[in-house]
């Protein structure tokens, strides 16, 4: 896994840059906004994600670790591939993405070319509870994987939206490093001792 590159910019064109690292040139796909900030012959550090497919290997690079983390999270959303994730990061800042998810404002994503209403809603639903801003410097940390908690709750009868909300609230109350079983207990407690059919089918 290539996690980062530190070298000299030797070419910038068509959404790509070539970074020379000790005599080896790496072709890296970058956002339009990143492309505008780079200059030939300057020394840079790019945080990278390597996407492996049957037809080849593609390296995507970002100026901050936050952008790289967001890129990987965006790609976890159904219907969002690397190029779509790169387009979103090209149009929206890290803070704008976090704010859109936190406020469940899918119109922010719909404003990005190529992102339709269905995908915009999936972005909000999938990323909910997975982004945490520390404020100030806009640092991002990934919340614990809540899929096990959500799966357990849906298995008990709650729909996915309610289950996701409950798991997210539990992680915020108990902390990011809380084990899944403790998050599940807290989520169940938030529903009360008994579950009504209406709650499950809401």
C-alpha positions in Angstrom: 0.0 0.0 0.0 1.3 3.4 -1.0 0.1 5.7 1.8 2.0 8.9 0.8 4.4 10.4 -1.6 7.1 13.0 -0.9 8.8 14.4 -4.0 8.9 17.0 -6.7 6.1 18.0 -9.1 7.4 17.4 -12.7 4.1 17.6 -14.6 0.5 18.8 -14.1 -2.2 18.2 -16.6 -5.8 16.9 -17.1 -6.5 16.1 -13.4 -3.1 14.3 -13.0 0.3 15.1 -11.7 3.6 13.3 -11.9 5.6 13.3 -8.7 9.3 12.4 -8.9 10.3 10.4 -5.8 14.0 9.7 -5.9 14.1 9.3 -9.7 10.8 7.4 -10.0 7.8 9.3 -11.4 4.4 8.5 -9.9 1.3 9.3 -11.9 -1.3 10.5 -9.4 -4.9 11.6 -10.0 -5.8 14.8 -8.1 -8.8 17.1 -7.7 -9.3 20.1 -9.8 -8.8 22.3 -6.7 -5.5 20.6 -5.9 -4.3 21.0 -9.5 -4.7 24.8 -9.2 -2.5 24.9 -6.1 0.5 23.0 -7.5 3.5 24.4 -9.2 6.1 22.7 -11.3 9.4 21.9 -9.6 7.9 22.4 -6.1 8.4 19.8 -3.3 5.1 18.3 -2.1 3.7 15.6 0.1 0.6 13.8 -1.1 -1.5 11.5 1.0 -2.6 8.7 -1.3 -5.1 6.0 -1.9 -4.3 3.1 -4.2 -7.3 1.7 -6.1 -6.7 -1.7 -7.6 -8.9 -2.9 -10.5 -8.6 -5.6 -13.1 -7.5 -3.1 -15.7 -4.8 -1.5 -13.6 -3.7 0.4 -10.6 -4.6 4.0 -10.0 -3.1 6.3 -7.4 -5.2 9.2 -6.0 -3.4 12.0 -4.1 -4.5 14.7 -1.6 -2.8 17.6 0.1 -4.2 16.6 3.5 -4.8 13.4 5.4 -8.4 14.6 6.0 -9.1 14.7 2.3 -7.7 11.2 1.8 -9.8 9.8 4.6 -13.0 11.5 3.2 -12.1 10.1 -0.2 -12.0 6.5 1.1 -15.3 7.1 3.0 -17.0 8.5 0.0 -16.0 5.4 -2.0 -17.7 3.2 0.6 -21.1 4.6 -0.5 -23.0 2.5 -3.0 -22.8 4.1 -6.4 -19.8 6.3 -5.7 -16.6 5.3 -7.4 -13.2 6.9 -7.3 -13.9 9.4 -10.0 -17.2 10.5 -8.4 -15.5 10.8 -5.0 -12.7 12.9 -6.5 -15.3 15.1 -8.2 -17.0 15.7 -4.8 -13.8 16.6 -3.2 -13.0 18.9 -6.1 -16.2 20.9 -5.5 -16.6 20.6 -1.8 -14.2 21.2 1.1 -13.8 18.8 4.0 -15.8 21.2 6.2 -18.6 21.5 3.7 -18.9 17.7 3.5 -19.0 17.3 7.2 -21.6 20.1 7.6 -23.8 18.6 4.9 -23.7 15.1 6.5 -24.3 16.5 10.0 -27.2 18.6 8.9 -28.5 15.9 6.5 -28.5 18.5 3.7 -28.3 16.3 0.6 -28.7 19.4 -1.7 -25.0 20.1 -1.1 -24.1 16.9 -2.8 -26.7 17.2 -5.5 -25.0 20.5 -6.6 -21.9 18.4 -7.6 -22.0 17.4 -11.3 -22.8 13.7 -11.7 -24.3 13.2 -8.3 -28.1 12.5 -8.5 -30.7 12.7 -5.8 -30.6 9.0 -4.9 -26.8 9.0 -4.5 -26.9 12.3 -2.5 -29.3 10.7 0.0 -27.2 7.6 0.2 -24.2 9.8 0.9 -26.0 11.3 3.9 -27.3 7.9 5.2 -24.0 6.1 4.8 -21.7 8.7 6.2 -23.9 9.6 9.1 -22.0 9.0 12.3 -18.7 8.2 10.5 -17.3 11.7 10.4 -16.2 13.6 13.5 -14.8 17.1 13.3 -12.5 18.2 16.1 -13.1 21.8 15.2 -10.6 24.5 14.5 -8.2 22.7 12.2 -11.1 20.6 10.7 -9.4 17.3 11.6 -11.3 14.2 10.8 -11.4 10.9 12.6 -13.4 7.9 11.6 -15.9 6.7 14.2 -15.9 3.0 15.0 -17.5 0.7 12.5 -21.2 0.8 13.5 -22.3 -1.8 10.9 -22.4 -4.6 13.5 -24.6 -2.5 15.8 -26.9 -1.5 13.0 -27.1 -5.1 11.8 -28.0 -6.3 15.3 -30.7 -3.7 15.7 -32.3 -4.3 12.3 -32.2 -8.0 13.2 -34.3 -7.1 16.2 -36.9 -5.4 14.1 -35.9 -1.7 13.8 -35.5 -0.3 10.3 -32.1 0.7 9.1 -32.6 4.5 9.5 -33.6 4.2 13.1 -30.9 1.7 13.8 -28.2 3.9 12.2 -29.4 6.9 14.2 -29.3 5.0 17.5 -25.9 3.5 16.8 -24.5 7.0 15.9 -25.9 8.5 19.1 -24.5 5.8 21.2 -21.0 6.3 19.7 -21.2 10.1 20.4 -22.3 9.5 24.0 -19.9 6.7 24.9 -16.9 7.7 22.8 -15.2 6.6 19.6 -13.3 3.6 21.0 -16.3 1.9 22.7 -16.7 -1.8 21.9 -19.7 -2.7 19.7 -21.4 -4.7 22.4 -21.5 -1.6 24.7 -22.8 0.6 21.9 -25.5 -2.0 21.3 -26.5 -2.0 24.9 -26.7 1.8 25.0 -28.7 1.9 21.8 -31.2 -0.7 23.1 -31.5 1.3 26.4 -32.3 4.4 24.4 -35.3 2.6 22.9 -36.7 1.6 26.3 -37.4 -1.8 27.8 -39.9 -2.7 25.1 -40.3 -2.2 21.4 -43.5 -1.4 19.7 -44.3 -2.5 16.2 -44.7 1.1 15.2 -41.1 1.9 16.1 -39.9 -1.0 14.1 -41.9 -0.1 11.0 -41.5 3.7 11.2 
